[in-house]
């Protein structure tokens, strides 16, 4: 994974818990990196190791820190100006959700070694939608939930509730993909109403 994801973790752990806690997290994680560089590629398990160390040091759960790390990433990339990309997808949260794969494709020009997940929507309704997430990385279920919750709040002023409906895996050659089906509950009436109006015009 690219260092920007890990930079966001470092920045907000230091900001919210302090430098001493961060150093202890690195020690318990047996992490050989003291800083992370935006465009450097790091082992995929680095994030999970840091979350486990945070949970150990601060007495919380692994899942809560993976969720926190997902929120951190959104807050961090907003500081770098990447929020413009999200805002350009459309007026509604559902517009963004339908554009995630396109956003990742755009970032591949800047981060050519990026292993981006795939996401698509099913069963869109006035109360939300179903999101299907597919990735070669395992252990990021809560991370994605944190990202979605932060984006919905910061950019669309929504109170998003996320529930995992199903987890499965599929094999493609030697690669195993994780497939997570989420139910996203939020006020989606305006999006659905505009879509219906576009059909009857």
N, C-alpha and C positions, 0 to 999 in steps of 0.2 A: 504494500500500500504506500501511497505517496505521503511524504512528511507533513503536508498541510493538515491531514486528519489528526496526526499526533501532536503537531504544534498547537492545535485547538485545545487538546486535552491538557497539555502542559500549561498553556496560558490561563485557562480557567481554574485548574486545580491550584495553581500558584495564587491566582487572584482571590479565590473563595476560601481556600484552606491555608494558604501561606507557603513560603519557601521551605520551611523545615519539614512540613508534611510531604511536599513534593520530593524532597531528597530522600525521605524515608520510603516513599512509594517506589522510587527508582531502586533503592537498596533491596527492598523486599522482592521486587520484581526481577532482581538480578539483571537489570537493564544496563547494557554497556554504553548506552547513549545518554548524555546529560542534556543535550539539546537536539532538536530535530530540524532538518532543512526542508523547505517547501517542496523542492523538486527531486529530492532523493527518495529512492524506493527502499522501504523497510520490510522485514518479514511480516506476513499477514497476522501472525499470532501476537505481535507486539501490543496491539490494542487490548486483546483479551487478557494478556499478562498484566498490563497496567490496571485494568478494571478489577482483577482479582486482588492485586496488591492494595488498591484503594479500599476495597471492601474489607480487607484484613486490617489495614491501618486505622480505618475510620469506623469500623464496626457496623457496616451496612451490607446489603446484598450485592452480589455480582451484577444481577439484572438491573438494580437501581443505578449502578454506576455506568453500565453500558447505555442505559437510557439517558443519563446525564451527559455522557460523551457525545451522543447523537445531538442533543440540544446544544452542547458546546460548539459543535462543528457549524451549525446554522448561525449561531451568534458570531462566530469567528469569521466565516466567509462574508457575512454582511459587512463587517468592518473593512474587508478588503475590496468591496465594491461588487462582489458577485451577486448581490441581491437584485441588481438590475436585470439579470438574466431571468430570475424567477418572476419579477414584476412584469416582464414583457410577454409572459405566456398567456395572459388574459386577465379578465376581471375577477374570476372566481377560482376558488381552491381546486375545484374539479378540473378547470382548464390547466392548472399547474400539474395535477396528477396525470392528466393525459399527455403531458409534454415531457415527463421525466426522462424517457429514453432519448428524446431529441436533445435535451440539455446535456446529458452525458456524452452524446455524440459530438456536441460542440466542444466540450472540455477535452476530448481526445486530441485535439490539435495542440493544446497547451501541455497536456499530460499524456503523451503517446503510449505509455506503459500501463495506463489505468485499466483495471479490470472491473468494469462497471456492471452492476446488476441490471436486470430487466424488470420492468413493472408494467402492468396493464390493468385496466378497470373492467369489472363486470357488474351487472345489476345496479346501475345508477338509479337512485330514487330521491325523493324529497328529503329523506332522513340521512342521506349519505351514499355510500357505495361499498362495493367489495374490491379490494386491491390484491392482486396476485404478484408476489415478489419472488424472483428467481435469481439465485446467485451461486457462484462456485465457492464463496466464503460461508463458513458455518459459524454460528454463535453471534450473529448480528441482528437477531430478531428484535431485541429491545432497542438496539442502536437506531434502527430504522423507525421504530415507534417514537423515539425521542425526537428524531429529525422532523417527522411529520407533525408532531404536536407543537414543536417550536415554530415551524413554518406557518402552520395554520393560525397560530396566535399572533405572530409578529407581522405577517403580511396580509392576513385576511380577517383578523379580529374574530376568530372562531374558537369556540370551546370544543376541541376535538376529543372524542373518546375512541380508543383503539382496542380491539379485541382480536386475539389470534383464534381463527376458526379451525385451521388445520395446518399441520406440517407434514411434508413428504419429501422424498428425495428421488432423483432420477439420475441414471447413469448415461453418460455420453462418451463412449470409449473408456478411457481410464479416469475420466473426470466425473465426480459426483456433484450434482447441483442440489441445493436446498430450495424447496418451494414452500413458501409460507403464504397462506391465504388470510388476509386481515379483513375484519369488518370495521369500517370507519363511520362513526356516527357524528354528524354535524348538520347544521342548517344548510340544506342544499336546494331550498325552494326556488331561489332566484335563478340559479343555473338551469334547473329543470323547466321552470316557467319560460325562460328565454328560448330554450331549445324547442319547446312545444310551439311557441309563437312563431319560430322560424319555419316550422313545418306547415303551418296553416296560412302563412302569408301568401 
